[in-house]
Amino acid sequence: MSLGQYLDIFGGMILDLLVKHILLFLVALAGAALAGILAGVAVYRLRAARFIVPVMNVLQATPEIVLLALCIPFLGIGYVGAIVPLFIKGILPVMQNTLSGLRSVEPGLKEAARGMGMSERQTLFRVELINAAPVIIAGIRVSAIMLVSVITLTAYIGVESLGTLILQGIARMDANALLVGSGLSAGLAIIVNQIMILLEKTAMRLAGRSR
């Protein structure tokens, strides 16, 4: 069967898997980005929250397929069992960059904000996070590219994604399924990377104007 015939016959299924892959990616990235930023701010502001860093380092070092397997007894097979490991893997780059970005804000900017009568919270939101935004978005970009690829592994626990095509290709020795599944995954990673680069450049311009 040629690639054209394969696309003609299975085009609907491929589109459905692509949509499911993107939705799973968006949910995992949104959760990881929010939790990563909150964790970074907590570690930056609270000494008691510093234990989060070594915990996340250990979880990040754990292979993705191992995390998926460990979650099965507690969360079962399916979307919930897939989202949690993806969520965990996506947090660390965002948290690290949030922490680095906040620490790199010029002390003079913070002193100027306090001199204008801003509270600690206002300084955080109006000065520190805005100026750290380019670094934070760079962390989200790393997380996003990683998640696009890692999501293909969720096919091993029964979650439909582009990984389903890759598994079918391996099981049936079907080059068309392998080519389409891996090609679309790689294409998504490239698109996501370019979108995040644009967001990062926009954040840099905004941060420059706030100084």
KASUL-V474135 format. One line per field, one symbol per residue. psi: psi as a letter, one per 30 degrees, with the letter a starting at -180 (. if undefined). burial: I if it has 16 or more other ideal C-beta (glycine too) atoms within 10 Angstrom, else O. A space follows every 10 residues. Layout:
# KASUL-V474135
psi=???
burial=???
This chain:
# KASUL-V474135
psi=kleeeeeeeg eeeeeeeeee eeeeeeeeee eeeeeeeeee eeeeekefgf feeeeeeeee fkkeeeeeee fefefakaee feeeeeeeff eeeeeeeeee eeffkkeeee eeeefggkle eeeeefeeee ffeeeeeeee eeeeeeeeee ffffffggkk affeeeeeee eghjeeeeee eeeeeeeeee eeeeeeeeee eeeeeeeeff .
burial=OOOOOIOOOI OOOIOOIIOI IIOIIOOIIO IIIOIIIOII IIIIOOOOOO OIIOOIOOOI OOOIOOIIOO IOOOIOOOIO IIIIIIIIII IIIIIIIIII IIOOIOOOII OOIOOOOIOO OOIIOOIIII IIIIIIIIII IIIIIIIIII IIIIIIIOII IIIIIIIIIO OOOIOIIIOI IIOIIOOIIO OIOOOIOOII OOIOOOIOOO O
